[in-house]
Each structure stands twice: as structure tokens, then as C-alpha cells.
Amino acid sequence: MSNFKTYLLWFAQDHINFRREEINSLLNLLKIEMTFLEEPTLEQPYWLVKFSNENDLKTLSNRLVSLKYALELWGYSDNIPDLHREVQNYPKSLMLPYMSAEKTFKIDVETFCKHFTQKEKVDKLETFNYLPVEGKVNLKNPDVVFNYIEFYGVDPKSPPEKPYMVFFGRWIANGLRSLINQLSLKTRKFIGNTSMDPQLSLLMANQAKIQEGDIILDPFVGTGSLLVAAAQFGGYVYGADIDYLMLHGRTRPSRIKQTKRSDDESVKANMIQYNLEDKYLDVLVNDFTICYWKENFLFDAIITDPPYGIREATEKIGTAKSNYTISEEHLATHIPAKVDYGLSNLYHDLLNFCVKHLKIGGRLVCWFPVYRDDYDENCLPTNDCLILKANSEQILNKHTSRRLLTYEKIKDASDFQGLKNEIMDFRAKYYDTREETRREKRLRDANIRDKNWKEYLEKNN
């Protein structure tokens, strides 16, 4: 550990619950060793860590969606004078290669949760005039970037007079934040009401440990957001869904100003838009309860967001009628009826499917809806061939959230197919306990007024 250097990882302050699980997955995938200098809290936007070499950090940063940037720390402290002493005492042998006359440079000043004017930031920058830099300043495209950061906590409404922590270091790499904007749903060709936003899609792909050449499946594909993310990291992607109209781009458009979908809207169109067509295998219209894959066909990862019965129906092919048959003359044009596909059965089938069609060590990454007050880890879907590796929460409102579950296959199926633990009917409870919306309240009040007015007229006529 003596050759390990200290680095600062500075994160974006969104989806903070997924930060550690994403990094743990990538450290495992890339076979990189990282240790904490100190255990971070969930809310703080930075980690102090150690890596054996700079290349490991660059390799990790190139995949991290939650990371803004990484620095090689030359000094840090809970007060400014001590920080300057640390920087001045930093070994000159490690500092001088970046200070030579041939190297252009700039120093960025950042204050977190407290605003300063540009002049005040320049004044802070001037306090580093003791640095032995010989090169010229280049603000647009420097050879070396230094960062000075003052951290004032996470509450911008009441920042302290002095910073809690201050840092100075050399910029090493940015995270993959730019890809979030490139894949924005605002400019995507084909989207729907439940299209997964790019950041969460990429986080799921990272937790699935997708790498070049992997074969990936989303069995509830919708408009294919997860396929786009998986293909970005080199996966060859399949999708399937029971919704024929969605996969053929014939549903109502979800964009407010769009009255009709374009003829070429499709999952494939999205892949072409992002130059990922070579990673696109196919999407299939299929009922998930009817298995159409060969028994020995294995995927490297399965990532999916199953329907919960709120914005998208949980359905499978079936009928409540007994002894139902279809005449041969109507068979060619028959559209199968659908029945409810309970959440408990859906997740039980999903885990069993993964046992059959995931490789050993392959991962299932999926969302699972819960009522926060009722949540207990024992209510999560289980299977004795899969181990739960990660469980992160995204809060939706004060009552509900969804958990991002990451399972890893540890063995092949035996006669015992795992525990079919009962899962709460999320849809039924959602509609039983849901608070009335403003629109519903207005309509109810209008109906009451209308009813009272009619009663008044009847009494007085």
C-alpha cells in the first residue's frame, strides 16, 4: 500500500443512493483495487480514496456516470492555512513535472454550496502564487489543470462562514457525465411515457457489468432505453415486449406538441441515431410467460424495468373464458386476449428465467416497487440460484419508492427452484392509498356543486 496515492473523487449530487453500487460493480468488472482514506457519508459529494496508479483511476472514470471528475490530491484540510502548508510541503519531485516551462496550465476555483463573485475567486486563486509554475496560463486548452475546492456543506440556505473542507490537486479525468446529455430523451427519436432517463439507464448497465461483446436482454423493453445504454458499453442487445403497438411505434406520442408518431419511430431508429446499429440484434413481440429461447441459450446480463400496473399494464396472454377455442379461419387474424399478470408471479418468473438463461456470474438488474412504510428486505423476490448483490432506493414520493435490485447467478438450477415468497400487490395498494390529485379534487367539488344546485332547483320549483 506504500505506493498508493491519494485521490479525490467528486460526484454529481443526483441519484446519490446508486453511487457506491455503481463503483463497486465497476471495480469488480475492471479488476481495480481502491481503498478509502476515510469512510464517506451518503450526502457528501466527495470521496478520499487511494489507487495504486493513475491509469486505474482513468480507466474507472471512463465508465463512471455518477462521477464529475477526479483529482490527484496535493493537499486537503479542514482549514485554509493548513491546506497551504500541505501543498507547500508536497514533494517537489512529484510536483515539478507539471510545472515546467513547456507545460501550459490553469487553476479552477470551485466553491460548493456557497456563492462567490469572480473577483473573490480570483483572490483565492492568487493565494497559490507560491507554486513553482514556469509555464504560461492557458484557460481554454491547458496541458495541466489544477483545482482548488472549498466545501461548505450540502445546505445552500445556511452555509457556514468558513469552509468545512478545502482541497487542492491536479485534475486526472472527468466521469462520463457528458454521455447523459448525448442520450437525452428530449432529442431521442422514439420515446414513450415510461422511457428510462439516460443516467439511470447507464447506471443499470454499469451495475450489470456490461462489457464489449456481451449479449444483453431486456424482456420488458418498451422504447428500448436500456438497450441504448447497454450498447454504449459494447453489449449486443435483444429486447422483447408484449405491447405490439409500442414496438411498432403506433401508440399515442408522449411529446406534448406531437400529434402523430413518425412512420420510422422504433427501437432500431434510436440505435441508428446513436450509431449503435451494429449492436442491435432484434426486438420481439412476445408474452414473457411463454418462453421462446432454446434451453441452452445464455445471456451475459439481463436489465429491465418490469411494468407495475400503474402507467403500464401487467398483462399476459390468456382468457377468463373456459373451453375457449379459435376457428381455423379466424386464426390468422386473431389478436389474443390478455389477463392480469400479478406482480408476484411476474418477478418469480423473471428470476426463474434468469436461472435458466443467465451465465454463471451473469447479472440481473431490475426495478422493484415498494411502499416505504411496509418495506422489508424479506419482501424482495428470491431464488436460491441468485444472490442479491446490490439494493438501492429511488424515492418517488413520501409513500412509494422503487428499489434497483442487482442479482448475480451463482449456480445452475436444480430440482429446487427457489422460494416463491409472496409479493405485495403494489397496484392494488397504490390505488387504495393514493392521495387525490388536484384535478380529481376539482372534478369532485364540481360534481358536488352540480348535485347541490340540482337539489336546490328541485326543491324550489
The 8 nearest C-alpha neighbors of each residue, nearest first, counted from 0:
[[1, 3, 2, 51, 49, 4, 50, 34],
 [0, 2, 3, 4, 51, 49, 50, 5],
 [3, 1, 0, 51, 4, 52, 50, 49],
 [2, 4, 51, 50, 0, 1, 49, 5],
 [5, 3, 49, 50, 51, 2, 6, 52],
 [4, 6, 49, 48, 72, 71, 3, 50],
 [7, 5, 71, 72, 48, 70, 49, 47],
 [6, 8, 47, 70, 69, 46, 72, 9],
 [9, 7, 69, 46, 45, 68, 10, 6],
 [8, 10, 45, 68, 67, 44, 69, 66],
 [11, 9, 66, 67, 44, 65, 45, 12],
 [10, 12, 13, 67, 65, 66, 44, 9],
 [11, 13, 15, 10, 44, 14, 42, 65],
 [12, 14, 15, 11, 65, 16, 10, 17],
 [15, 13, 16, 17, 12, 18, 393, 65],
 [14, 16, 13, 18, 17, 12, 41, 42],
 [17, 15, 14, 18, 391, 392, 41, 19],
 [18, 16, 15, 20, 14, 19, 391, 21],
 [19, 17, 15, 21, 20, 16, 65, 22],
 [18, 20, 22, 21, 17, 23, 16, 15],
 [21, 19, 23, 22, 17, 18, 24, 389],
 [20, 22, 24, 18, 206, 19, 23, 205],
 [21, 23, 25, 19, 24, 20, 26, 18],
 [22, 24, 20, 26, 25, 21, 19, 27],
 [25, 23, 27, 21, 206, 22, 26, 20],
 [26, 24, 28, 22, 27, 23, 29, 21],
 [25, 27, 31, 23, 29, 28, 24, 30],
 [26, 28, 30, 25, 24, 29, 23, 31],
 [27, 29, 25, 26, 30, 208, 24, 31],
 [28, 30, 26, 31, 27, 25, 59, 58],
 [31, 29, 27, 28, 26, 32, 25, 55],
 [32, 30, 26, 29, 55, 33, 27, 28],
 [31, 33, 50, 30, 26, 34, 51, 55],
 [34, 32, 50, 49, 31, 48, 35, 26],
 [33, 35, 49, 48, 36, 32, 50, 37],
 [36, 34, 48, 37, 38, 47, 49, 33],
 [35, 37, 48, 47, 34, 49, 38, 5],
 [36, 38, 35, 39, 47, 48, 46, 34],
 [37, 39, 35, 40, 36, 46, 47, 48],
 [40, 38, 46, 37, 41, 43, 45, 47],
 [39, 41, 42, 43, 38, 44, 46, 45],
 [40, 42, 43, 39, 15, 16, 44, 18],
 [43, 41, 40, 44, 15, 153, 12, 39],
 [42, 44, 45, 40, 41, 39, 153, 152],
 [45, 43, 10, 9, 12, 42, 11, 46],
 [46, 44, 9, 8, 43, 10, 7, 47],
 [45, 47, 8, 7, 39, 48, 9, 44],
 [48, 46, 7, 36, 6, 35, 37, 8],
 [49, 47, 35, 36, 6, 34, 5, 46],
 [48, 50, 5, 34, 4, 33, 3, 6],
 [51, 49, 33, 3, 52, 4, 32, 56],
 [50, 52, 3, 2, 4, 49, 53, 0],
 [53, 51, 50, 54, 55, 3, 56, 4],
 [52, 54, 56, 55, 57, 50, 51, 171],
 [53, 55, 57, 56, 52, 58, 59, 51],
 [56, 54, 58, 53, 57, 52, 59, 31],
 [55, 57, 59, 53, 54, 58, 60, 50],
 [58, 56, 54, 60, 59, 55, 172, 61],
 [57, 59, 55, 61, 56, 60, 54, 62],
 [58, 60, 56, 61, 57, 62, 55, 63],
 [61, 59, 174, 57, 63, 62, 58, 56],
 [60, 62, 58, 59, 174, 63, 175, 57],
 [63, 61, 60, 59, 175, 64, 174, 58],
 [64, 62, 60, 174, 175, 66, 65, 61],
 [63, 65, 175, 176, 66, 174, 62, 202],
 [64, 66, 63, 10, 11, 18, 67, 176],
 [67, 65, 10, 174, 63, 64, 68, 11],
 [68, 66, 174, 10, 173, 9, 11, 176],
 [67, 69, 173, 174, 9, 172, 66, 8],
 [68, 70, 8, 172, 171, 7, 9, 170],
 [71, 69, 170, 7, 171, 169, 6, 168],
 [70, 72, 6, 169, 168, 5, 7, 170],
 [73, 71, 168, 6, 74, 70, 5, 167],
 [74, 72, 168, 86, 167, 89, 71, 75],
 [73, 75, 86, 85, 167, 72, 82, 166],
 [76, 74, 166, 82, 165, 167, 85, 73],
 [75, 77, 82, 78, 165, 164, 81, 166],
 [76, 78, 164, 163, 165, 79, 75, 162],
 [79, 77, 76, 81, 80, 164, 82, 165],
 [78, 80, 82, 81, 83, 165, 76, 77],
 [81, 79, 83, 82, 78, 84, 76, 85],
 [82, 80, 84, 83, 79, 78, 76, 85],
 [81, 83, 79, 85, 76, 75, 84, 80],
 [84, 82, 86, 80, 85, 81, 87, 79],
 [83, 85, 81, 87, 82, 86, 88, 80],
 [86, 84, 74, 88, 82, 83, 87, 89],
 [85, 87, 74, 89, 83, 88, 84, 73],
 [86, 88, 84, 85, 89, 83, 130, 129],
 [87, 89, 85, 86, 84, 90, 91, 83],
 [88, 90, 86, 87, 85, 73, 91, 94],
 [91, 89, 92, 93, 88, 94, 87, 86],
 [92, 90, 94, 93, 95, 89, 88, 87],
 [91, 93, 90, 94, 95, 96, 89, 97],
 [94, 92, 91, 90, 95, 96, 89, 97],
 [93, 95, 91, 92, 96, 97, 90, 98],
 [94, 96, 98, 97, 91, 92, 93, 99],
 [97, 95, 98, 94, 99, 93, 92, 102],
 [98, 96, 95, 99, 94, 102, 143, 132],
 [97, 99, 132, 95, 96, 133, 131, 102],
 [100, 98, 133, 101, 102, 134, 97, 96],
 [99, 101, 134, 133, 102, 98, 135, 132],
 [100, 102, 99, 134, 103, 133, 98, 135],
 [103, 101, 134, 100, 99, 142, 104, 98],
 [102, 104, 135, 134, 141, 142, 136, 137],
 [105, 103, 143, 141, 136, 137, 144, 142],
 [104, 106, 144, 136, 138, 137, 145, 141],
 [105, 107, 145, 146, 144, 108, 104, 147],
 [108, 106, 146, 147, 145, 109, 105, 144],
 [107, 109, 147, 148, 146, 120, 106, 124],
 [110, 108, 148, 147, 149, 111, 107, 146],
 [111, 109, 149, 148, 113, 150, 112, 114],
 [110, 112, 150, 113, 151, 149, 109, 152],
 [113, 111, 155, 151, 153, 152, 154, 110],
 [112, 114, 111, 110, 155, 158, 151, 115],
 [115, 113, 110, 112, 116, 111, 155, 109],
 [114, 116, 119, 120, 117, 113, 110, 118],
 [117, 115, 119, 118, 120, 114, 121, 122],
 [116, 118, 120, 119, 121, 115, 122, 108],
 [117, 119, 121, 116, 120, 122, 115, 123],
 [120, 118, 122, 116, 121, 117, 115, 123],
 [119, 121, 117, 123, 122, 118, 108, 124],
 [120, 122, 124, 118, 123, 119, 117, 125],
 [121, 123, 119, 125, 120, 124, 118, 126],
 [124, 122, 120, 121, 125, 126, 119, 108],
 [123, 125, 121, 122, 126, 127, 120, 108],
 [126, 124, 122, 127, 123, 128, 121, 120],
 [125, 127, 124, 123, 128, 122, 129, 83],
 [128, 126, 125, 129, 124, 130, 123, 83],
 [129, 127, 130, 125, 126, 124, 131, 132],
 [130, 128, 127, 131, 126, 87, 132, 125],
 [129, 131, 128, 132, 127, 87, 98, 86],
 [132, 130, 129, 98, 133, 95, 128, 99],
 [131, 133, 98, 130, 134, 99, 100, 97],
 [134, 132, 100, 99, 98, 131, 135, 102],
 [135, 133, 100, 103, 102, 99, 101, 132],
 [134, 136, 103, 137, 104, 133, 102, 100],
 [135, 137, 104, 103, 105, 138, 134, 141],
 [138, 136, 141, 104, 139, 103, 105, 140],
 [137, 139, 105, 140, 141, 136, 104, 106],
 [140, 138, 137, 141, 105, 136, 104, 142],
 [139, 141, 137, 138, 142, 103, 104, 143],
 [142, 140, 104, 137, 103, 143, 139, 138],
 [141, 143, 103, 102, 104, 140, 144, 137],
 [144, 142, 104, 141, 103, 145, 97, 105],
 [145, 143, 105, 170, 104, 106, 169, 141],
 [144, 146, 169, 106, 168, 170, 107, 105],
 [147, 145, 107, 168, 106, 167, 108, 169],
 [146, 148, 167, 108, 166, 107, 109, 145],
 [149, 147, 109, 166, 165, 110, 108, 146],
 [148, 150, 165, 110, 162, 164, 111, 109],
 [149, 151, 111, 164, 162, 163, 152, 165],
 [152, 150, 162, 163, 112, 111, 158, 159],
 [151, 153, 150, 154, 112, 163, 158, 111],
 [152, 154, 112, 155, 151, 43, 42, 111],
 [155, 153, 156, 152, 157, 158, 112, 151],
 [156, 154, 112, 157, 158, 113, 153, 152],
 [157, 155, 154, 158, 112, 113, 153, 159],
 [156, 158, 155, 154, 159, 113, 112, 152],
 [159, 157, 155, 151, 156, 154, 113, 160],
 [160, 158, 161, 151, 157, 162, 163, 152],
 [159, 161, 158, 162, 151, 157, 163, 113],
 [160, 162, 159, 163, 151, 78, 158, 164],
 [163, 161, 151, 150, 164, 149, 159, 165],
 [162, 164, 77, 151, 150, 161, 152, 165],
 [163, 165, 77, 150, 162, 76, 149, 78],
 [166, 164, 149, 75, 76, 148, 150, 77],
 [167, 165, 75, 148, 147, 74, 149, 168],
 [168, 166, 147, 74, 146, 73, 72, 75],
 [167, 169, 72, 73, 71, 146, 70, 145],
 [168, 170, 145, 71, 70, 144, 146, 171],
 [169, 171, 70, 144, 145, 172, 69, 71],
 [172, 170, 70, 69, 169, 71, 57, 173],
 [173, 171, 69, 68, 57, 170, 60, 174],
 [172, 174, 68, 67, 69, 60, 175, 66],
 [173, 175, 66, 60, 67, 63, 68, 176],
 [174, 176, 64, 177, 63, 178, 61, 62],
 [175, 177, 178, 64, 179, 174, 67, 65],
 [178, 176, 179, 175, 180, 181, 174, 64],
 [177, 179, 181, 176, 180, 175, 182, 64],
 [180, 178, 177, 182, 197, 181, 176, 198],
 [181, 179, 183, 182, 178, 177, 176, 197],
 [180, 182, 178, 179, 183, 177, 273, 186],
 [183, 181, 180, 179, 197, 178, 184, 187],
 [184, 182, 180, 185, 181, 186, 179, 197],
 [183, 185, 187, 186, 182, 196, 190, 197],
 [186, 184, 183, 187, 182, 188, 190, 254],
 [185, 187, 184, 183, 188, 182, 181, 189],
 [188, 186, 184, 189, 185, 183, 269, 190],
 [187, 189, 269, 264, 186, 268, 190, 272],
 [190, 188, 264, 187, 265, 269, 222, 266],
 [189, 191, 222, 194, 188, 187, 184, 192],
 [192, 190, 194, 253, 193, 222, 252, 189],
 [191, 193, 253, 194, 190, 310, 252, 254],
 [192, 194, 191, 195, 310, 221, 311, 190],
 [195, 193, 191, 190, 192, 224, 222, 196],
 [196, 194, 224, 193, 200, 197, 199, 225],
 [195, 197, 198, 199, 200, 194, 184, 224],
 [198, 196, 200, 179, 199, 182, 201, 183],
 [199, 197, 201, 200, 179, 196, 202, 64],
 [198, 200, 202, 201, 197, 196, 203, 195],
 [201, 199, 197, 203, 225, 198, 202, 228],
 [200, 202, 204, 228, 198, 203, 199, 197],
 [203, 201, 199, 205, 204, 200, 198, 206],
 [204, 202, 206, 200, 201, 205, 199, 207],
 [203, 205, 201, 207, 229, 202, 206, 209],
 [206, 204, 208, 202, 207, 203, 21, 201],
 [207, 205, 203, 208, 24, 21, 204, 202],
 [206, 208, 204, 205, 362, 209, 364, 203],
 [209, 207, 205, 206, 28, 24, 210, 204],
 [210, 208, 207, 204, 205, 232, 234, 213],
 [209, 211, 233, 232, 213, 234, 212, 208],
 [210, 212, 233, 234, 213, 232, 209, 235],
 [211, 213, 234, 233, 210, 235, 214, 209],
 [214, 212, 234, 299, 211, 210, 235, 215],
 [215, 213, 235, 299, 298, 234, 236, 212],
 [216, 214, 236, 300, 301, 298, 235, 299],
 [217, 215, 237, 301, 238, 236, 218, 302],
 [216, 218, 238, 303, 220, 302, 219, 301],
 [219, 217, 239, 220, 238, 216, 240, 303],
 [220, 218, 240, 217, 305, 239, 221, 303],
 [219, 221, 217, 223, 238, 239, 218, 240],
 [222, 220, 223, 219, 240, 245, 246, 194],
 [223, 221, 190, 266, 224, 220, 194, 191],
 [222, 224, 226, 220, 225, 266, 221, 227],
 [225, 223, 227, 226, 195, 222, 194, 228],
 [226, 224, 228, 200, 227, 223, 229, 302],
 [225, 227, 229, 223, 228, 224, 236, 230],
 [226, 228, 230, 224, 225, 229, 231, 270],
 [227, 229, 225, 201, 231, 226, 230, 200],
 [230, 228, 226, 234, 204, 231, 227, 232],
 [229, 231, 234, 233, 227, 232, 228, 278],
 [232, 230, 228, 229, 233, 227, 234, 275],
 [233, 231, 230, 229, 210, 234, 209, 211],
 [232, 234, 211, 230, 210, 231, 212, 235],
 [233, 235, 230, 213, 229, 212, 211, 214],
 [236, 234, 278, 214, 215, 279, 213, 230],
 [235, 237, 215, 279, 280, 226, 216, 214],
 [238, 236, 216, 281, 280, 282, 215, 217],
 [237, 239, 282, 217, 220, 216, 218, 283],
 [240, 238, 283, 218, 282, 220, 284, 219],
 [239, 241, 219, 284, 285, 242, 220, 218],
 [240, 242, 285, 286, 284, 243, 239, 287],
 [243, 241, 245, 240, 244, 246, 284, 221],
 [244, 242, 246, 245, 284, 241, 247, 240],
 [243, 245, 249, 247, 242, 246, 250, 248],
 [246, 244, 248, 247, 242, 243, 250, 249],
 [245, 247, 243, 248, 244, 242, 265, 221],
 [246, 248, 244, 245, 249, 243, 265, 264],
 [249, 247, 245, 264, 246, 265, 250, 244],
 [250, 248, 244, 247, 245, 251, 260, 246],
 [251, 249, 245, 244, 248, 252, 260, 247],
 [250, 252, 253, 249, 259, 260, 258, 248],
 [253, 251, 254, 260, 259, 257, 250, 258],
 [252, 254, 191, 192, 255, 251, 190, 257],
 [253, 255, 257, 252, 256, 258, 191, 190],
 [254, 256, 257, 253, 258, 252, 251, 259],
 [257, 255, 254, 258, 253, 252, 259, 260],
 [256, 258, 254, 255, 259, 252, 260, 253],
 [259, 257, 256, 252, 260, 255, 251, 254],
 [260, 258, 257, 252, 261, 251, 249, 250],
 [259, 261, 252, 262, 264, 248, 249, 258],
 [262, 260, 263, 264, 259, 248, 249, 189],
 [261, 263, 264, 260, 248, 249, 265, 259],
 [262, 264, 261, 265, 268, 248, 260, 189],
 [265, 263, 189, 248, 261, 262, 268, 188],
 [266, 264, 268, 267, 248, 189, 263, 247],
 [265, 267, 269, 268, 223, 222, 270, 189],
 [266, 268, 270, 265, 269, 271, 276, 279],
 [269, 267, 271, 265, 266, 270, 264, 272],
 [270, 268, 272, 266, 267, 271, 188, 189],
 [269, 271, 275, 267, 276, 273, 272, 268],
 [270, 272, 274, 276, 268, 269, 273, 275],
 [273, 271, 269, 270, 274, 268, 188, 275],
 [272, 274, 270, 275, 271, 269, 182, 276],
 [275, 273, 271, 272, 276, 270, 277, 269],
 [274, 276, 270, 273, 277, 278, 271, 230],
 [275, 277, 271, 270, 279, 278, 274, 267],
 [276, 278, 275, 279, 274, 280, 235, 270],
 [279, 277, 235, 276, 275, 230, 236, 280],
 [280, 278, 276, 236, 277, 281, 235, 275],
 [281, 279, 237, 236, 278, 235, 282, 277],
 [282, 280, 237, 279, 238, 283, 236, 267],
 [283, 281, 238, 239, 237, 284, 280, 246],
 [284, 282, 239, 285, 238, 240, 281, 237],
 [285, 283, 240, 241, 239, 243, 242, 282],
 [284, 286, 241, 240, 283, 239, 287, 289],
 [285, 287, 241, 288, 289, 315, 316, 240],
 [288, 286, 289, 285, 290, 218, 241, 240],
 [289, 287, 286, 290, 315, 348, 316, 345],
 [290, 288, 287, 286, 291, 285, 316, 315],
 [289, 291, 292, 288, 287, 286, 293, 352],
 [290, 292, 289, 293, 285, 287, 294, 286],
 [293, 291, 290, 294, 296, 295, 356, 297],
 [292, 294, 296, 295, 291, 290, 297, 356],
 [293, 295, 296, 292, 355, 356, 297, 291],
 [294, 296, 293, 297, 356, 355, 292, 357],
 [297, 295, 293, 294, 356, 292, 298, 357],
 [298, 296, 356, 357, 358, 295, 299, 355],
 [299, 297, 357, 214, 300, 215, 356, 358],
 [298, 300, 361, 214, 213, 358, 215, 357],
 [301, 299, 362, 215, 361, 298, 363, 207],
 [300, 302, 363, 216, 215, 217, 362, 364],
 [303, 301, 364, 217, 363, 365, 216, 300],
 [302, 304, 365, 217, 305, 219, 364, 218],
 [303, 305, 366, 365, 219, 306, 302, 220],
 [306, 304, 219, 303, 307, 366, 365, 367],
 [307, 305, 311, 313, 308, 312, 304, 219],
 [308, 306, 309, 313, 305, 426, 311, 342],
 [307, 309, 312, 313, 311, 426, 306, 310],
 [310, 308, 311, 307, 426, 312, 306, 429],
 [311, 309, 308, 312, 193, 307, 306, 192],
 [312, 310, 308, 306, 309, 313, 307, 193],
 [311, 313, 308, 314, 306, 309, 310, 307],
 [314, 312, 308, 340, 306, 339, 307, 311],
 [315, 313, 340, 339, 338, 312, 337, 316],
 [314, 316, 337, 340, 338, 286, 317, 339],
 [317, 315, 337, 336, 338, 335, 286, 314],
 [316, 318, 337, 338, 336, 315, 319, 335],
 [319, 317, 320, 336, 338, 337, 316, 321],
 [318, 320, 321, 317, 338, 323, 337, 336],
 [321, 319, 318, 323, 322, 317, 324, 336],
 [320, 322, 323, 319, 318, 324, 317, 325],
 [323, 321, 324, 320, 319, 318, 325, 317],
 [322, 324, 321, 320, 325, 318, 319, 317],
 [325, 323, 322, 326, 321, 327, 320, 330],
 [326, 324, 330, 327, 329, 323, 333, 328],
 [325, 327, 328, 329, 330, 324, 333, 331],
 [326, 328, 330, 329, 325, 331, 324, 333],
 [327, 329, 326, 330, 331, 325, 332, 333],
 [330, 328, 327, 326, 331, 332, 333, 325],
 [329, 331, 333, 327, 332, 328, 326, 325],
 [332, 330, 329, 333, 328, 327, 334, 326],
 [333, 331, 330, 329, 334, 328, 335, 327],
 [334, 332, 330, 331, 329, 335, 325, 336],
 [333, 335, 332, 336, 330, 331, 337, 329],
 [336, 334, 333, 316, 337, 317, 318, 315],
 [335, 337, 317, 316, 318, 334, 338, 315],
 [338, 336, 316, 317, 315, 314, 318, 335],
 [337, 339, 317, 314, 315, 318, 316, 340],
 [338, 340, 314, 313, 341, 315, 337, 312],
 [341, 339, 314, 313, 315, 338, 342, 345],
 [342, 340, 344, 343, 339, 345, 313, 424],
 [341, 343, 345, 344, 346, 424, 340, 307],
 [342, 344, 422, 345, 341, 346, 421, 347],
 [345, 343, 347, 341, 342, 346, 348, 340],
 [344, 346, 342, 348, 343, 347, 349, 341],
 [347, 345, 349, 348, 343, 344, 350, 342],
 [346, 348, 344, 350, 349, 345, 343, 351],
 [349, 347, 351, 345, 346, 350, 352, 344],
 [350, 348, 346, 352, 347, 351, 345, 353],
 [351, 349, 353, 352, 347, 348, 346, 354],
 [350, 352, 354, 348, 353, 349, 347, 355],
 [351, 353, 349, 355, 350, 354, 348, 356],
 [354, 352, 356, 357, 350, 355, 351, 349],
 [353, 355, 351, 352, 356, 357, 412, 350],
 [356, 354, 352, 353, 357, 351, 412, 294],
 [355, 357, 297, 353, 354, 298, 352, 296],
 [358, 356, 298, 353, 297, 361, 354, 299],
 [357, 359, 361, 297, 299, 360, 298, 356],
 [358, 360, 408, 361, 409, 410, 357, 411],
 [361, 359, 408, 407, 409, 358, 362, 357],
 [362, 360, 358, 299, 300, 359, 357, 408],
 [363, 361, 407, 300, 207, 406, 364, 301],
 [362, 364, 301, 406, 405, 302, 300, 365],
 [365, 363, 405, 302, 404, 207, 362, 203],
 [364, 366, 303, 404, 304, 302, 403, 363],
 [367, 365, 403, 304, 402, 404, 401, 368],
 [366, 368, 402, 401, 403, 365, 369, 404],
 [369, 367, 401, 400, 402, 366, 425, 370],
 [370, 368, 400, 401, 399, 371, 374, 367],
 [371, 369, 399, 373, 372, 398, 374, 400],
 [370, 372, 374, 399, 373, 398, 369, 400],
 [371, 373, 370, 374, 398, 399, 369, 375],
 [374, 372, 370, 371, 375, 369, 378, 423],
 [375, 373, 371, 372, 370, 369, 376, 378],
 [374, 376, 377, 378, 373, 379, 371, 372],
 [375, 377, 378, 379, 374, 380, 390, 373],
 [376, 378, 375, 379, 380, 420, 374, 381],
 [377, 379, 376, 375, 422, 380, 420, 374],
 [378, 380, 377, 376, 381, 422, 375, 420],
 [381, 379, 346, 378, 420, 347, 382, 422],
 [382, 380, 418, 379, 417, 383, 419, 420],
 [381, 383, 417, 384, 385, 418, 350, 416],
 [382, 384, 417, 385, 381, 416, 418, 386],
 [385, 383, 410, 382, 409, 408, 411, 354],
 [386, 384, 408, 407, 382, 383, 409, 406],
 [387, 385, 407, 406, 388, 408, 409, 384],
 [386, 388, 406, 389, 405, 407, 385, 404],
 [389, 387, 405, 406, 386, 407, 390, 404],
 [390, 388, 405, 404, 387, 20, 391, 406],
 [389, 391, 404, 403, 402, 405, 392, 388],
 [392, 390, 403, 402, 16, 17, 389, 404],
 [391, 393, 402, 401, 394, 403, 16, 400],
 [392, 394, 401, 400, 402, 395, 391, 16],
 [395, 393, 400, 396, 392, 401, 399, 397],
 [394, 396, 400, 399, 393, 397, 401, 398],
 [397, 395, 399, 398, 394, 400, 371, 393],
 [396, 398, 399, 395, 394, 371, 400, 370],
 [399, 397, 396, 371, 370, 372, 400, 395],
 [400, 398, 370, 371, 396, 395, 369, 397],
 [401, 399, 394, 395, 369, 393, 368, 371],
 [400, 402, 368, 367, 393, 369, 392, 366],
 [401, 403, 392, 367, 391, 366, 404, 390],
 [402, 404, 366, 391, 390, 365, 392, 367],
 [405, 403, 390, 365, 364, 389, 402, 366],
 [404, 406, 364, 389, 388, 363, 387, 390],
 [407, 405, 387, 363, 386, 362, 388, 385],
 [408, 406, 362, 386, 385, 361, 360, 409],
 [407, 409, 385, 360, 359, 361, 410, 384],
 [408, 410, 384, 385, 359, 360, 407, 386],
 [411, 409, 384, 408, 359, 412, 385, 354],
 [410, 412, 384, 354, 413, 409, 359, 355],
 [413, 411, 354, 384, 416, 410, 414, 355],
 [412, 414, 415, 416, 411, 384, 410, 417],
 [413, 415, 416, 412, 417, 411, 383, 384],
 [416, 414, 413, 417, 412, 383, 418, 384],
 [417, 415, 414, 412, 413, 382, 418, 383],
 [418, 416, 382, 383, 415, 419, 381, 384],
 [417, 419, 420, 382, 381, 416, 383, 380],
 [418, 420, 347, 421, 417, 381, 380, 382],
 [419, 421, 418, 422, 380, 381, 378, 343],
 [420, 422, 343, 419, 423, 378, 380, 344],
 [423, 421, 343, 378, 420, 424, 342, 379],
 [422, 424, 425, 421, 343, 378, 342, 369],
 [425, 423, 427, 426, 422, 342, 428, 341],
 [424, 426, 428, 427, 423, 429, 369, 368],
 [425, 427, 429, 428, 424, 308, 309, 430],
 [428, 426, 429, 430, 424, 425, 431, 432],
 [427, 429, 431, 425, 430, 426, 432, 424],
 [430, 428, 426, 427, 433, 431, 432, 425],
 [429, 431, 433, 428, 427, 432, 426, 434],
 [432, 430, 428, 429, 433, 427, 426, 434],
 [433, 431, 429, 430, 428, 434, 427, 398],
 [434, 432, 430, 429, 431, 435, 428, 436],
 [435, 433, 436, 432, 430, 431, 429, 437],
 [434, 436, 439, 440, 433, 437, 438, 432],
 [437, 435, 439, 438, 440, 434, 441, 433],
 [438, 436, 440, 439, 441, 435, 442, 434],
 [437, 439, 441, 436, 440, 442, 435, 443],
 [438, 440, 442, 436, 441, 437, 443, 435],
 [439, 441, 443, 437, 438, 442, 444, 436],
 [442, 440, 444, 438, 439, 443, 445, 437],
 [441, 443, 445, 439, 440, 444, 446, 438],
 [442, 444, 440, 446, 445, 441, 439, 447],
 [443, 445, 447, 441, 446, 442, 440, 448],
 [444, 446, 442, 448, 443, 447, 441, 449],
 [447, 445, 449, 443, 444, 448, 450, 442],
 [448, 446, 444, 450, 449, 445, 451, 443],
 [449, 447, 445, 451, 450, 446, 452, 444],
 [448, 450, 446, 452, 447, 451, 445, 453],
 [449, 451, 447, 453, 452, 448, 446, 454],
 [452, 450, 454, 448, 453, 449, 447, 455],
 [451, 453, 455, 449, 454, 450, 448, 456],
 [452, 454, 456, 450, 455, 451, 457, 449],
 [455, 453, 451, 457, 452, 456, 458, 450],
 [454, 456, 452, 458, 453, 457, 451, 459],
 [457, 455, 453, 459, 458, 454, 460, 452],
 [458, 456, 454, 455, 460, 459, 453, 452],
 [459, 457, 455, 456, 460, 454, 453, 452],
 [458, 460, 456, 457, 455, 454, 453, 452],
 [459, 457, 458, 456, 455, 454, 453, 452]]
